Amino acid sequence: MYMWFLSLNRNLVPAAERTVSLDEHLAWVRKAHEAGSVIMSGPSADRRMAIYVVRAPSREAAQALMDDDPFTSAGCTSAELTEWEVHQLLGVGTFSEAARKALAEADRPQAKAKAAQLAAAGEGR
């Protein structure tokens, strides 16, 4: 099972003082996207940080991924992870307490069946 994280990678040095090129960083970003570990990424509008939606099997794996960013490993940025319980995405997800509880217990076979029932009945919306 995968977990979701929001990573805020704050700049610690001005861009002109970075010891790693933007191309090295972007190669890491592409690799993380291709692996399915980073789902969305990009800088904030003021360019003070980069924001990532991360999918990983554990907090440790997510932190290792973010620490592997050349900007972070060179000390140019810091990576602050927040575990995120994603419940809805683009109008899909749990939109009732019953559906949320069923999904939370989805590791149990009977709970999986109940979650599927609720979703099929439209009670998840």
C-alpha atoms as a printed R data frame, in Angstrom:
    type eleno elety resid chain resno       x      y       z
1   ATOM     1    CA   MET     A     1   0.000  0.000   0.000
2   ATOM     2    CA   TYR     A     2   1.222  3.470  -0.817
3   ATOM     3    CA   MET     A     3   1.080  6.602   1.271
4   ATOM     4    CA   TRP     A     4   0.766 10.177   0.043
5   ATOM     5    CA   PHE     A     5   2.925 13.134   1.037
6   ATOM     6    CA   LEU     A     6   3.153 16.806   0.262
7   ATOM     7    CA   SER     A     7   6.758 17.971   0.148
8   ATOM     8    CA   LEU     A     8   7.665 21.637   0.439
9   ATOM     9    CA   ASN     A     9  11.262 22.062  -0.686
10  ATOM    10    CA   ARG     A    10  12.383 25.497   0.439
11  ATOM    11    CA   ASN     A    11  15.341 27.304  -1.101
12  ATOM    12    CA   LEU     A    12  18.222 27.712   1.337
13  ATOM    13    CA   VAL     A    13  20.516 29.624  -1.019
14  ATOM    14    CA   PRO     A    14  19.845 32.044  -3.886
15  ATOM    15    CA   ALA     A    15  19.635 30.401  -7.319
16  ATOM    16    CA   ALA     A    16  22.872 32.122  -8.375
17  ATOM    17    CA   GLU     A    17  24.733 30.377  -5.531
18  ATOM    18    CA   ARG     A    18  23.546 26.820  -6.257
19  ATOM    19    CA   THR     A    19  26.294 24.264  -6.693
20  ATOM    20    CA   VAL     A    20  24.000 22.011  -8.758
21  ATOM    21    CA   SER     A    21  22.537 22.901 -12.148
22  ATOM    22    CA   LEU     A    22  18.826 23.159 -12.823
23  ATOM    23    CA   ASP     A    23  19.259 20.455 -15.490
24  ATOM    24    CA   GLU     A    24  20.613 18.004 -12.870
25  ATOM    25    CA   HIS     A    25  17.613 18.723 -10.655
26  ATOM    26    CA   LEU     A    26  15.159 18.389 -13.556
27  ATOM    27    CA   ALA     A    27  16.695 15.041 -14.570
28  ATOM    28    CA   TRP     A    28  15.945 13.835 -11.012
29  ATOM    29    CA   VAL     A    29  12.389 15.231 -11.281
30  ATOM    30    CA   ARG     A    30  11.814 13.406 -14.591
31  ATOM    31    CA   LYS     A    31  13.114 10.126 -13.140
32  ATOM    32    CA   ALA     A    32  10.848 10.482 -10.070
33  ATOM    33    CA   HIS     A    33   7.831 11.169 -12.313
34  ATOM    34    CA   GLU     A    34   8.617  8.218 -14.577
35  ATOM    35    CA   ALA     A    35   8.912  5.944 -11.523
36  ATOM    36    CA   GLY     A    36   5.490  7.113 -10.312
37  ATOM    37    CA   SER     A    37   6.954  8.456  -7.065
38  ATOM    38    CA   VAL     A    38   6.304 12.120  -7.829
39  ATOM    39    CA   ILE     A    39   2.830 12.748  -9.213
40  ATOM    40    CA   MET     A    40   2.861 16.547  -9.471
41  ATOM    41    CA   SER     A    41   5.690 19.034  -9.089
42  ATOM    42    CA   GLY     A    42   6.634 22.616  -9.680
43  ATOM    43    CA   PRO     A    43   7.804 25.833  -8.095
44  ATOM    44    CA   SER     A    44   5.611 28.182  -6.085
45  ATOM    45    CA   ALA     A    45   4.668 31.363  -7.937
46  ATOM    46    CA   ASP     A    46   7.227 33.364  -5.926
47  ATOM    47    CA   ARG     A    47   9.931 30.720  -6.595
48  ATOM    48    CA   ARG     A    48  10.751 30.408  -2.867
49  ATOM    49    CA   MET     A    49  10.016 26.686  -2.873
50  ATOM    50    CA   ALA     A    50   9.114 23.691  -4.968
51  ATOM    51    CA   ILE     A    51   5.971 21.720  -4.173
52  ATOM    52    CA   TYR     A    52   5.662 17.981  -4.797
53  ATOM    53    CA   VAL     A    53   2.889 15.419  -4.454
54  ATOM    54    CA   VAL     A    54   4.753 12.238  -3.512
55  ATOM    55    CA   ARG     A    55   3.592  8.607  -3.483
56  ATOM    56    CA   ALA     A    56   5.736  6.205  -1.464
57  ATOM    57    CA   PRO     A    57   5.412  2.977   0.542
58  ATOM    58    CA   SER     A    58   6.597  4.708   3.750
59  ATOM    59    CA   ARG     A    59   7.626  8.050   5.199
60  ATOM    60    CA   GLU     A    60  11.235  6.841   5.174
61  ATOM    61    CA   ALA     A    61  11.039  6.036   1.455
62  ATOM    62    CA   ALA     A    62   9.478  9.432   0.705
63  ATOM    63    CA   GLN     A    63  12.163 11.226   2.713
64  ATOM    64    CA   ALA     A    64  14.922  9.237   0.988
65  ATOM    65    CA   LEU     A    65  13.447 10.173  -2.393
66  ATOM    66    CA   MET     A    66  13.315 13.867  -1.543
67  ATOM    67    CA   ASP     A    67  16.798 13.789  -0.002
68  ATOM    68    CA   ASP     A    68  18.072 12.309  -3.275
69  ATOM    69    CA   ASP     A    69  17.078 15.497  -5.156
70  ATOM    70    CA   PRO     A    70  20.420 17.022  -6.209
71  ATOM    71    CA   PHE     A    71  19.325 20.422  -4.868
72  ATOM    72    CA   THR     A    72  18.568 18.913  -1.452
73  ATOM    73    CA   SER     A    73  21.608 16.642  -1.262
74  ATOM    74    CA   ALA     A    74  23.832 19.645  -2.111
75  ATOM    75    CA   GLY     A    75  22.252 21.722   0.669
76  ATOM    76    CA   CYS     A    76  20.527 24.150  -1.717
77  ATOM    77    CA   THR     A    77  17.018 23.218  -0.537
78  ATOM    78    CA   SER     A    78  15.357 21.547   2.424
79  ATOM    79    CA   ALA     A    79  12.560 19.003   2.067
80  ATOM    80    CA   GLU     A    80   9.666 19.191   4.537
81  ATOM    81    CA   LEU     A    81   7.287 16.227   4.240
82  ATOM    82    CA   THR     A    82   3.699 16.176   5.422
83  ATOM    83    CA   GLU     A    83   1.810 12.887   5.307
84  ATOM    84    CA   TRP     A    84  -1.446 13.434   3.449
85  ATOM    85    CA   GLU     A    85  -4.599 11.354   3.621
86  ATOM    86    CA   VAL     A    86  -6.016 11.914   0.155
87  ATOM    87    CA   HIS     A    87  -9.764 11.327   0.294
88  ATOM    88    CA   GLN     A    88 -10.927 13.007  -2.908
89  ATOM    89    CA   LEU     A    89  -9.376 13.714  -6.278
90  ATOM    90    CA   LEU     A    90 -11.105 15.379  -9.223
91  ATOM    91    CA   GLY     A    91 -14.538 14.577  -7.815
92  ATOM    92    CA   VAL     A    92 -13.746 10.935  -7.082
93  ATOM    93    CA   GLY     A    93 -13.432  9.628  -3.560
94  ATOM    94    CA   THR     A    94 -15.237  9.247  -0.299
95  ATOM    95    CA   PHE     A    95 -17.904 11.885   0.194
96  ATOM    96    CA   SER     A    96 -19.772 10.232   3.070
97  ATOM    97    CA   GLU     A    97 -18.776  9.088   6.543
98  ATOM    98    CA   ALA     A    98 -19.859  5.496   5.760
99  ATOM    99    CA   ALA     A    99 -17.681  5.325   2.645
100 ATOM   100    CA   ARG     A   100 -14.731  6.878   4.497
101 ATOM   101    CA   LYS     A   101 -14.981  4.323   7.314
102 ATOM   102    CA   ALA     A   102 -15.265  1.445   4.849
103 ATOM   103    CA   LEU     A   103 -12.203  2.625   2.979
104 ATOM   104    CA   ALA     A   104 -10.229  3.079   6.206
105 ATOM   105    CA   GLU     A   105 -10.808 -0.604   6.976
106 ATOM   106    CA   ALA     A   106 -10.139 -1.747   3.411
107 ATOM   107    CA   ASP     A   107  -7.411 -4.192   4.452
108 ATOM   108    CA   ARG     A   108 -10.106 -6.451   5.861
109 ATOM   109    CA   PRO     A   109 -11.894 -8.547   3.169
110 ATOM   110    CA   GLN     A   110 -15.398 -7.710   4.430
111 ATOM   111    CA   ALA     A   111 -14.556 -3.998   4.508
112 ATOM   112    CA   LYS     A   112 -13.347 -4.136   0.905
113 ATOM   113    CA   ALA     A   113 -16.699 -5.596  -0.132
114 ATOM   114    CA   LYS     A   114 -18.587 -2.890   1.809
115 ATOM   115    CA   ALA     A   115 -16.477 -0.121   0.227
116 ATOM   116    CA   ALA     A   116 -17.169 -1.554  -3.230
117 ATOM   117    CA   GLN     A   117 -20.892 -1.762  -2.418
118 ATOM   118    CA   LEU     A   118 -21.026  1.852  -1.278
119 ATOM   119    CA   ALA     A   119 -19.104  3.040  -4.312
120 ATOM   120    CA   ALA     A   120 -21.374  1.100  -6.670
121 ATOM   121    CA   ALA     A   121 -24.473  2.485  -4.947
122 ATOM   122    CA   GLY     A   122 -23.167  6.028  -5.309
123 ATOM   123    CA   GLU     A   123 -22.978  6.510  -1.528
124 ATOM   124    CA   GLY     A   124 -19.339  7.489  -1.821
125 ATOM   125    CA   ARG     A   125 -20.347 10.812  -3.369
